[in-house]
Amino acid sequence: MTNEQENKLSDMLLQSLYDYHFANDGGSYHLPKAMVEAEPSSKIAIDYLIEQDYAVDNGQGTDNLVLSITPQGMDYIKNK
């Protein structure tokens, strides 16, 4: 996967988190960790969003990623 493809996937995932946040009263998006591990490109994109503080995983210690968009992630989407 090229950097451009990774960036597009990261942007798409962040937009999805943004939309999910407002559609579900600020709710977090739950994904089984096994599903993410099975798709390396998704894992790279999610890790990037977390490293950039655009998203946070509140699912430590569980079998799920519990992803939420951060204020920085919202700003990124609004200003894109």
PELIN-V294398 format. One record per helix or strand. SS is the DSSP state (H for helix, E for strand). FROM is the first residue (numbers start at 1). LEN is the number of residues. Records with the same first field share a line. If there is no record, write none. Layout:
SS=FROM-LEN  FROM-LEN
This chain:
H=3-21  33-6  40-12  71-8
E=29-4  55-3  64-6
